[in-house]
Amino acid sequence: MRKLNIIILHIFCTTYAILRPSLENCPTNCDCKERIYNCTSRLIHIIPKVDLAVKVYYSYNRIHDLPENWLENATNLKSIHLDNNLLETINQLSFTGANKLQLLNFSCNSIEELIIHYSSPILKLTTLDLSSNLLTVIPQNLSSFAPNLQTLDLSSNLIKTINFDISYNIMKSLTYLDISNNNIKEIMGNDVKYLGNTVIKTLKLDNCNTNSIHPNFLSTFSNIKYLHMKNNELNEDAMERMFQNVSLNNNLTSLHIQGMKKSITVTYEIFRHIKNLEVLDMSNGNLIAVEPQIFKTILKIKTINMANNKLSRLKGIDYLRNHSLSYLNLRSNRIEDLSYISLRSLKYFDLSYNRVKTVPANWLTDNKMLKKLNLRNNKISKISEKSLRRSNIEFIDVSHNKLKVLNSFGASSIKHIDSSFNEIKSISIDLWKNLDSSLQKLNLSNNNLAKIPKYAAVNLKELAQVDLSYNPIGKHLVKTANRKTILNVFNYVQELLMDSCEIDIIPDSVTKKFNFLTTLSLSNNIISNLQDLHLNNLKHLLNLNLTKNQLENVNPKDLKDIAFLESIDLSFNPWNCLCNIQSFIKWLNKTSVSIEFYSKNSQRYICQQPYELYRIPLKNINLKELNCDVKKSKTIIKTTIISVICFVSFSLFLLLVVRFCNIGEKVRILQSKWQIRYREVSSLDTHEVHCDSSTV
């Protein structure tokens, strides 16, 4: 035990000895830990000494200058972050003594000048960030300050010419140079000649408004791999001249020249010597055409991005059919015909926002690499059932087209289909057959599905999410409840969206099938009674959305029957705040279920009736003020009045009946008297006649 205590004490003393210098020399208002000083956003004006620090963060302060010999004792300092301050000049003498310094970050200041002396270079400095300042020229004599610099960032300054002086000739370690976001309209032949001995692999000239560039510009950079020149004003001829002089043994693998402001045709001469290219980004420009021979040269290409241009065809792309092209983005062009684009190595293919009308048979047959296909926002009215035969595609987007029938794509590997915003009225049975064991997510929203589509003998065990919103299926839901429709095989669906479907009832036989349903959305329907939804069958339901329906009241028992309910949204229903809503409001206020958007003064839960409570939030209603007793007495009075009226009416009716009966009796008496009188008169007449005849 004693031995253990000695070990613990030794560890404590050692740790304290290490941390003590850091803690004792930590600048005021800074956080210091393991010799890392964090003084970010502390309103510091005068920078203190940091003799024992290894890393220093003075970002977002108000530091104006750096005193000379400020770091004379900072022998272990490796990085300084002084970005977002008020520095105007940088003097090399400020860093005397910091021989282990590797990184200097001066971005986002107001630096106009870098004062460099011919003594005490920082030999280990590899990264210098001077971006977002007010420099007007390239720093001169930089090798006297940082001869072994590897990364130099001069982006977002006020530089107009890039005249690199002879000092850069000995900076043989420079690999990364960024001069983007300056106003360098013209690049002359001598501007970069002293960069020839560098090993620059990444060169960035984005957003420089460059319209003229010397033909030998790229020949200087024999080691270049990544070239960025987006959003410039180079024309077709300038591009050809520049790339014609690139080294024949060049290693250029990534070329970014997107956003070209002038209309150009991509010619073979531009790419004739770039045989190792793997990434080509020419998006967001004014490409009119691409010469087919280009694709014979760039056979190692893996990524092509020509989105947002004016291309109507991409002839020659089939040369890459059996090569390594895996990403092709042709979004927002003018392409109509797909038949010539058949590539077996593609993993991602984006043809959205074009003018495609049909997807032909055997289009991407046997493509085992394809994972994602985007055909949204075209004019597609027909997709062949054999278009993706024997491919391994997992996601297909055909939304925002003109499909009326959703056919099978011929693939059995699709996990996610987005066919929303079409005109779909029916679904091919073959679709379910092919995707029985793979389909996980299906979006059929915003179509014309009036009747629930029939299904084949399928299980759809992997189908977890279905969106049927904005289809008029509510009218036929009851009629097809006991038939074999696709709803009857949603046994494994976990999330079902049926918003704006004109639903008022969901039959018991339907909800019994949803054995694993956890989320149900029925917003913007015409539901007036929760009992009509048979929610008690949903044993695993967690989230329920019933916004914008016709619910005037809810019986809490209907919700308590959903055992595991976690959240419910009942916003924007026309609540009738009479006495019988008391139990519902009590449930809202006390339940552990999360009521979405239910809060005091919430305009999502307000009374629509009666008039005296119109637009009062349910949360603000005092149940005692509902005055149910008064309302009950009023009801009793109304009932009594109605009863009296009914009694009086019935009495009058009886009197009328009796009166009518008395009149009838009198009529019968008079009738009988008249009959007697008539007999007497008749017998008298007969007697007279008899007498007369006997006399005769």
Helices and strands as residue ranges (DSSP letters): H 2-24, E 31-33, E 36-38, E 55-57, E 79-81, E 89-91, G 92-95, E 103-105, E 113-115, E 127-129, G 142-144, E 151-153, G 166-170, E 176-178, E 186-187, G 193-195, E 202-204, E 212-213, G 218-220, E 226-228, H 236-244, E 254-256, E 264-266, H 268-271, E 279-281, E 287-290, H 294-297, E 303-305, G 317-320, E 327-329, E 348-350, E 358-359, E 372-374, E 382-383, E 395-397, E 405-406, E 416-418, E 426-427, H 429-434, E 441-443, E 465-467, H 474-477, G 486-489, E 495-497, H 508-511, E 519-521, G 530-533, G 535-537, E 543-545, H 556-560, E 567-569, E 575-576, G 579-581, H 582-590, E 594-595, E 607-609, G 611-613, G 618-620, G 623-626, H 628-695
